[in-house]
Amino acid sequence: SVVVFAGEKAIDPQSLVGEWTGTWSFPTGKGDRLYLTVKSVHDGKVVGSVYIQSPARYAQKDLPITGTVNQEGVLSLSNEYLELFLTVVSPKEMQGTGVADQTYRVNIILWKSK
């Protein structure tokens, strides 16, 4: 499968593999750092880990996370604490939203760091 960016030529979903660094924030603006490691992408299935800086009980540690990526470059990732909905906006940037504990909605921006 191929991910197509608006106005750009298609790229290989394997380009998502690597380390992504960014921020999460509440609509009020308060937030902190978020790190996403995409370990593999195979047939639209994504496997990785997420690390969140926050006072939450599940923060400050690497948590496994899995999900899917579609041909439009939309990732849907989840684990028992988090749901992430991210859109690839360029080969080096993803933006989207997250839901923590099925309650708290946050905005997310990530940039590829490795």
Secondary structure, 3 states (H helix, E strand, C coil): CCECCCCCCCECHHHHCEEEEEEEECCCCCEEEEEEEEEEEECCEEEEEEEECCCCCCCCCCEEEEEEECCCCEEEEECCCEEEEEEEEECCEEEEEEEECCCEEEEEEEEECC
